[in-house]
C-alpha cells in the first residue's frame, strides 16, 4: 500500500498573501484551456478567431468560478451558509462543485454565443475538450489538500493516511474521516478517489474528446459525448468515494449526491448524441468546403 505524502497546501506566503496549490491548479487549467483552444482555432479548417478565443476563455473562467462555488453551496454546504455567510466567497479554502461549474460554463457560453452571433451548441462543442486537463489538475489539488477521500480498502494501490505524519490541514481532514468510520487509532487505508476522478474525468476524457474533435462532427455531438462520458466516469467513482458528510447517502444506502447529479448527464448526453447523429446538422465550427 502507498504512503500518503505530507504536502503543505500553501506553496508559499508573504504576510497575509498566500499561493495555494488549489488556486494554482485553477490557473493551470485555464491556461491549458486557452492554449488548446488557440491550437484548435489555428487549424486552417476552423472558423474561430484569436480574439474570440480569448474572450471565450474569460467568460468561461467567470462561469466556472461563480457557478462552481454557488453549486457547492447549494448542493453540499447550504446548511452552513446562515452561520457563515462569508464562506460563499472564501473559494481559496476549497469547496467547488463540478456540476455547478458546468452550469456556469453553459450560461457563459450562451452569453458569448449571443454576443458573437454563434450557435450556442457550436460553442459548447468547441468547449467540450478544453476543461479536461483543468479537471485533472483540480483533483490533484484535492489530493494534496487531503480531501474527498475514498472508502477504506486493502488494495495495494490504496493509500495509508497517518495523521501524525501529515501537514495540519491534511491532518484535520484525516481525523474527520477517522471519526466517520470509527477508526481508532486513526490510521486510514483508503482509495485515492481524487486521483481516480482526475485520471478518468480529466486525462481519459480529454483523450476521447480531443481525438473525437480532430475532424468535423455533427452539431451537438461533442457536447453530448462529454456529458455522457463524464457522467459515467463520475457515477462509477462515487462507488468508492466517501459521500459528503452533510449529505451522506440519499437513496438505498448507496446513492450519493454526485450520482444523482450525474444521472441526468448520462441520460441527456446519450439522447443528445443520438439526436445529433440522427439529424447530422453540420457543425458551425468548421469552414464549409
KANORSUL-V147366 format. One record per backbone hydrogen bond with DSSP energy under -0.5 kcal/mol. NH is the residue of the N-H (numbers start at 1). CO is the residue of the C=O. E is the energy in kcal/mol with one decimal. If there is no record, write none. Layout:
NH_CO_E + NH_CO_E
//
This chain:
2_158_-2.3 + 4_2_-0.5 + 4_160_-2.5 + 7_5_-0.8 + 11_9_-0.6 + 11_19_-2.7 + 12_19_-1.1 + 14_17_-3.1 + 17_14_-1.9 + 19_12_-2.9 + 20_18_-0.6 + 21_9_-2.5 + 24_20_-2.5 + 25_21_-2.3 + 26_22_-1.1 + 27_23_-1.9 + 28_24_-2.6 + 29_25_-2.3 + 30_26_-2.5 + 31_27_-2.5 + 32_28_-2.8 + 33_29_-2.2 + 34_30_-2.2 + 35_31_-2.2 + 36_32_-2.8 + 37_33_-2.4 + 38_34_-2.4 + 39_35_-2.2 + 40_36_-2.6 + 41_37_-2.5 + 42_38_-1.6 + 43_40_-1.1 + 46_43_-2.4 + 47_285_-1.5 + 53_49_-1.9 + 54_50_-2.1 + 55_51_-1.7 + 56_52_-2.7 + 57_53_-2.4 + 58_54_-1.8 + 59_55_-2.7 + 60_56_-2.5 + 61_57_-2.4 + 62_58_-1.9 + 63_59_-2.1 + 64_60_-3.0 + 65_61_-2.2 + 66_62_-2.6 + 67_63_-2.3 + 68_64_-2.5 + 69_65_-1.9 + 70_66_-2.4 + 71_67_-2.6 + 72_68_-1.9 + 73_69_-2.3 + 74_70_-2.5 + 75_71_-3.1 + 76_72_-2.8 + 77_72_-1.6 + 80_77_-1.1 + 81_77_-0.6 + 81_78_-1.1 + 82_78_-0.6 + 84_80_-1.8 + 87_84_-1.9 + 88_85_-1.3 + 89_86_-1.4 + 90_86_-0.7 + 91_89_-1.9 + 93_90_-1.5 + 94_91_-1.9 + 97_68_-2.4 + 101_97_-2.5 + 102_98_-2.7 + 103_99_-1.9 + 104_100_-2.2 + 105_101_-2.3 + 106_102_-2.3 + 107_103_-2.1 + 108_104_-2.4 + 109_105_-2.8 + 110_106_-1.9 + 111_107_-2.0 + 112_108_-2.7 + 113_109_-2.8 + 114_110_-1.9 + 115_111_-2.1 + 116_112_-2.7 + 117_113_-0.7 + 118_113_-2.1 + 122_119_-0.8 + 123_119_-1.7 + 124_120_-2.3 + 125_121_-2.2 + 126_122_-2.4 + 127_123_-2.2 + 128_124_-1.6 + 130_127_-1.7 + 131_127_-0.7 + 132_129_-0.9 + 135_131_-2.3 + 136_132_-2.2 + 137_133_-2.4 + 138_134_-2.6 + 139_135_-2.0 + 140_136_-1.9 + 141_137_-1.9 + 142_138_-1.8 + 143_139_-2.0 + 144_140_-2.4 + 145_141_-2.4 + 146_142_-0.7 + 146_143_-0.8 + 147_142_-2.3 + 150_191_-2.3 + 151_240_-3.1 + 153_189_-2.8 + 158_155_-1.8 + 159_190_-3.0 + 160_2_-3.4 + 161_159_-0.6 + 161_188_-2.7 + 162_160_-0.6 + 163_161_-0.6 + 163_186_-0.8 + 165_162_-2.2 + 166_163_-1.3 + 171_167_-2.8 + 172_168_-2.3 + 173_169_-1.4 + 174_170_-2.3 + 175_171_-2.6 + 176_172_-1.9 + 177_173_-1.7 + 178_174_-2.3 + 179_175_-2.2 + 180_176_-1.6 + 181_177_-1.8 + 182_178_-0.6 + 183_178_-2.4 + 184_182_-0.6 + 187_185_-1.7 + 188_161_-2.7 + 190_159_-2.4 + 191_151_-2.3 + 193_191_-1.6 + 195_192_-0.7 + 196_192_-1.9 + 197_193_-2.4 + 198_194_-2.3 + 199_195_-2.5 + 200_196_-2.6 + 201_197_-2.5 + 202_197_-0.7 + 202_198_-0.8 + 203_198_-1.5 + 204_199_-3.4 + 205_200_-1.5 + 206_202_-2.1 + 207_203_-2.3 + 208_204_-2.2 + 209_205_-2.7 + 210_206_-3.2 + 211_207_-1.5 + 212_208_-2.2 + 213_209_-2.3 + 214_211_-1.3 + 215_212_-0.6 + 219_281_-3.5 + 221_218_-2.1 + 224_220_-1.9 + 225_221_-2.3 + 226_222_-2.4 + 227_223_-2.3 + 228_224_-2.4 + 229_225_-2.7 + 230_226_-2.6 + 231_227_-2.2 + 232_228_-2.2 + 233_229_-2.7 + 234_230_-2.9 + 235_231_-2.4 + 236_232_-2.2 + 237_233_-2.2 + 238_234_-1.8 + 239_236_-1.4 + 240_237_-1.9 + 241_237_-0.7 + 242_149_-2.1 + 247_244_-1.1 + 248_244_-3.6 + 250_255_-3.1 + 251_255_-1.0 + 254_251_-2.2 + 255_251_-2.7 + 260_256_-2.1 + 261_257_-2.5 + 262_258_-1.4 + 263_259_-1.8 + 264_260_-0.8 + 266_262_-2.2 + 267_263_-2.5 + 268_264_-2.7 + 269_265_-2.6 + 270_266_-2.2 + 271_267_-2.2 + 272_268_-2.8 + 273_269_-2.5 + 274_270_-2.2 + 275_271_-2.6 + 276_272_-2.5 + 277_273_-1.9 + 278_274_-1.7 + 279_275_-2.6 + 280_276_-2.7 + 283_217_-0.5 + 286_283_-0.6 + 287_45_-3.8
//
